[in-house]
Amino acid sequence: MKCKKALKIIGIILGIAAVAAGVYVAITKIKAKKEAANDEENYVSCSCCEAE
């Protein structure tokens, strides 16, 4: 009985950790997309560099 109870607790902890990891990955991907969009918006072409 104690072994089953311990395995259930470990399973719950692993499930919570998996959800937390998934949320972390999703947030980092969203942040990366926003930063990439901001970089494109702030890009200014330089005519002196295009002449080369």
Residue pairs with C-beta under 8 A, 6 or more apart in sequence:
none
